[in-house]
Amino acid sequence: MLSDIEIARAATLKPITEIAGRLNIPDESVLSYGHTIAKLDGNYLNSLSSKPKGKLILVSAITPTPAGEGKTTTTVGLGDAFNRIGKKAVICLREPSLGPCFGVKGGAAGGGYAQVVPMERINLHFTGDFHAITSAHDLLAAMIDNHVHWGNAPVMDRNSITFRRVIDMNDRMLRNMVIGLGGKANGYPREAGFDISVASEVMAILCLASDLKDLRSRLEKIIIGEDNDHSPVAAAKIKAAGAMTALLKDALQPNLVQTLEGNPALIHGGPFANIAHGCNSLIATKAALHLGDIAITEAGFGADLGAEKFFDIKCRQADLEPDAVVLVATIRALKMHGGVALADLKSENIAAIETGFANLARHAENLAKFGVKVVVAINRFHSDTEAELDKLQDLCSTIGLDSAVCTHFTDGGAGAEDLARKLSALLDAPKEDSFRLLYPDEMPLWQKIETIAKEIYRAGEVIPQGAVLKKLKSFEEQGFGNLPVCIAKTQSSFSADPKAKNTPTGHSFPIREVRLNAGAGFIVAISGNVMTMPGLPRHPAAENIDINDDNEIVGLA
């Protein structure tokens, strides 16, 4: 069996101008990065706003397990399937981060015969967007400490600086540190630390900005600390936004690539959903809605994280309304939620599926709270038996969910045609319900956190730790009380405990820290032991990545 990278390398890619031509994008608006990658000119994309909009499909998933769910693979396969049945579909994905590529998860370009290509370039460096985001973020960090070093006005309280540095790599040694050692010429000593770039507020801003002007305005609003009177200081005060915008000018333009079957895919931005808001860029999503009949996008990890944030943050800010949600599930993952060990997943186990189905049912119940229609995509693995697949489809039917068994990993778009036809019928039918958000803008910040934790995570109590309530009150007094909330928590459970599988209920949900992302337009609430700077495992994926005798990259999954 060929590996993902071998399948991708064997493909014959079309010139990117041909892919753009299928979307009627003029040549002068296609900014090529070689023959198979391009950026799309922002001025051209702005001109699309007067054109009709297509339908919007969100792809989400059950709670992830080590068995794998295949959300990106399903997104790609579904896009190929829609194009096979005569629909003009455009895929919207997030860009991969180097952290998981070299860590545990591997690449994020899909898998098998449902991939976006060129896979190696997409996973490693791509068009440099993440490097630009990292540089812009760290430019601001450098200008903050330089501002303090020279005592420029407004004079800042150096102990109040909240803006950390970032790097797009898993490095636990950088989480907490003392910087500025070595005497006055080298700065001033203070505690600091790094987050991974995908948790950067600059990443979130780029993904939520509507255009270059909006990007600059949002960068100016980043709160970096306080002055000596304990008033918040924004990035505008140290005149950093202009230079940051210059660094991000090209990065703001979405990237166009293709699937293995030659269908268009926009890949742009990449905040994680366990520590950030988990959605690709707003610019790419809106472009896809105007360029095709159907835009298919994904939100990270399970629906409790990615989908909730897609709705309550991205849709709220951009006035988007999804037309349908695909909930990806696998027999393997449901058996794990049903108590089966990873090593035993190949054995048929109907009882474990019945137990683990509670996880799928809860995600579907949560999605219904937003007024969206759900179709279950059963991403088939070779070890799944017919009896197991029939049982899962029967279980979906008992709670009113339509489902489709998908084999896009092995069969490409042909393996997701049933799913595409069922979604097409749903999109053509009158809406039975209207889209709604989980909470109103005017709800107090702590109550918003409690609402998400109790309504989506099914917590029994939400526990503020340390100065959380004091900080939230301060945010409200500063005029940020109307912002939505982005909860950073483990992706492996509905709860804050990654070991609590299936459907934990009535648990305690701790909030240990809150951060103000004024430029991005949301409050981050950090729960449990989740880290905004991940670490590498005992044997990271980087150990297997190399260059062979033909100067080709090998080992990239």
HELIX and SHEET records of a PDB file:
HELIX    1   1 ASP A    4  ALA A   10  1                                   7    
HELIX    2   2 ILE A   16  ARG A   22  1                                   7    
HELIX    3   3 ASP A   27  SER A   29  5                                   3    
HELIX    4   4 GLY A   42  ASN A   46  1                                   5    
HELIX    5   5 SER A   47  SER A   50  5                                   4    
HELIX    6   6 LYS A   71  ARG A   84  1                                  14    
HELIX    7   7 LEU A   98  PHE A  102  1                                   5    
HELIX    8   8 MET A  119  ASN A  123  1                                   5    
HELIX    9   9 ASP A  129  HIS A  149  1                                  21    
HELIX   10  10 ARG A  158  SER A  160  5                                   3    
HELIX   11  11 ARG A  172  LEU A  174  5                                   3    
HELIX   12  12 LYS A  184  ASN A  186  5                                   3    
HELIX   13  13 SER A  197  ALA A  199  5                                   3    
HELIX   14  14 GLU A  201  LEU A  208  1                                   8    
HELIX   15  15 LEU A  212  GLU A  220  1                                   9    
HELIX   16  16 ALA A  235  ILE A  238  5                                   4    
HELIX   17  17 ALA A  241  LEU A  248  1                                   8    
HELIX   18  18 LEU A  282  LEU A  291  1                                  10    
HELIX   19  19 ALA A  303  ALA A  307  3                                   5    
HELIX   20  20 GLU A  308  LYS A  309  1                                   2    
HELIX   21  21 PHE A  310  CYS A  315  3                                   6    
HELIX   22  22 ARG A  316  ALA A  318  1                                   3    
HELIX   23  23 ILE A  331  HIS A  337  1                                   7    
HELIX   24  24 LEU A  342  ASP A  344  5                                   3    
HELIX   25  25 ILE A  350  ALA A  368  1                                  19    
HELIX   26  26 GLU A  386  THR A  398  1                                  13    
HELIX   27  27 HIS A  408  ASP A  411  1                                   4    
HELIX   28  28 GLY A  412  ALA A  416  5                                   5    
HELIX   29  29 GLU A  417  ASP A  428  1                                  12    
HELIX   30  30 LEU A  445  GLU A  455  1                                  11    
HELIX   31  31 VAL A  468  GLU A  477  1                                  10    
HELIX   32  32 ALA A  541  ASN A  544  5                                   4    
SHEET    1   A 5 VAL A  30  SER A  32  0                                        
SHEET    2   A 5 ALA A  38  LEU A  40 -1                                        
SHEET    3   A 5 ASN A 255  THR A 259 -1                                        
SHEET    4   A 5 ALA A 114  VAL A 117 -1                                        
SHEET    5   A 5 GLY A 110  GLY A 111 -1                                        
SHEET    1   B10 VAL A  30  SER A  32  0                                        
SHEET    2   B10 ALA A  38  LEU A  40 -1                                        
SHEET    3   B10 ASN A 255  THR A 259 -1                                        
SHEET    4   B10 PRO A 264  ILE A 267 -1                                        
SHEET    5   B10 ALA A  89  LEU A  93  1                                        
SHEET    6   B10 ILE A 294  GLU A 298  1                                        
SHEET    7   B10 LYS A  55  ALA A  61  1                                        
SHEET    8   B10 ALA A 324  ALA A 329  1                                        
SHEET    9   B10 VAL A 374  ASN A 379  1                                        
SHEET   10   B10 ASP A 402  CYS A 406  1                                        
SHEET    1   C 2 ARG A 165  ILE A 167  0                                        
SHEET    2   C 2 PHE A 194  ILE A 196  1                                        
SHEET    1   D 2 MET A 177  ILE A 179  0                                        
SHEET    2   D 2 ARG A 190  ALA A 192 -1                                        
SHEET    1   E 2 ILE A 223  GLU A 226  0                                        
SHEET    2   E 2 PRO A 232  ALA A 234 -1                                        
SHEET    1   F 4 ALA A 459  PRO A 464  0                                        
SHEET    2   F 4 HIS A 507  ASN A 517  1                                        
SHEET    3   F 4 PHE A 522  SER A 527 -1                                        
SHEET    4   F 4 VAL A 485  ALA A 488  1                                        
SHEET    1   G 2 ASP A 546  ILE A 547  0                                        
SHEET    2   G 2 ILE A 553  VAL A 554 -1                                        
END                                                                             
